[in-house]
Structures are given as structure tokens and as C-alpha cells.
Amino acid sequence: MRLLSTITLVAGLSLAAASLSAQDSTQAPTRNVPDSLVSQAKVTEDSARAVAMKRVPGTVQSTVLERKRSRLVYEFGIQRAGRTGTTKVTVSATNGKVVSVARMGGAKSKSATRRSS
């Protein structure tokens, strides 16, 4: 009887550990921020993330720092609560303003571009 209880306990703990590790791997956001571009950015990643999260509340799924049309920008893929797909928010790494917001995937794809002058 004691052996059966021990085996059941071990099996239950291993299933719980496997479930937790699977959750951690699916929720880990991707990050592509090269050090060579970070030194050129006037706005920190944390500040740009705060601006993006203020514009589109949710969970950040990905962060990218890149040059687009000779502009240095942060792109954040944000998963909004209760919605399918992600919303891509582009923030200027020079002045910290939102360059564009685009909804990716889901039932309806919408793109709303707002250019700052």
C-alpha cells in the first residue's frame, strides 16, 4: 500500500512539473535587440515598452529593435486579453512616439497607421 502511494505521489509531481515547464516555454517572449543598435537608440527599451503598453494594453509577446526606412524603431508584438491574434506596435527609438499600430491575425485584420511629423 505504501509503495502504491509513493508511486502515485511521484507520478503526480512529475505531471505537475511538466505542466509548469510547458507553460513557461509558451509564455516566454521573444527578444531581438542587437547591442549595435541599442547604442544608437535615444529611447530605452523599457520606455518604448511603456509607450506601447499605454497605447495597446496586453502582454508583450515579442520585442524587436530594427531599422525601417532608415528609422530606428522598436516593434512590440502585444497579445490583448480576450482577443485572438497579436497587435504590432511600432515605437520610434529616436523620440519615443508611436509610429504605427497594426492588428495581425485573428478574425479581422485591421491596420491603423499614424505617422508623427
Buried (B, 14 or more C-beta within 10 A) or exposed (E): EEEEEEEEEEEEEEEEEEEEEEEEEEEEEEEEEEEEBEEEBEBEBEBBBEBBBEBBEBEBBBBBBBEEEEEBBBBBBBBBEEEEBBBBBBBBBEEBBBBBBBBEEEEEEEEEEEEEE
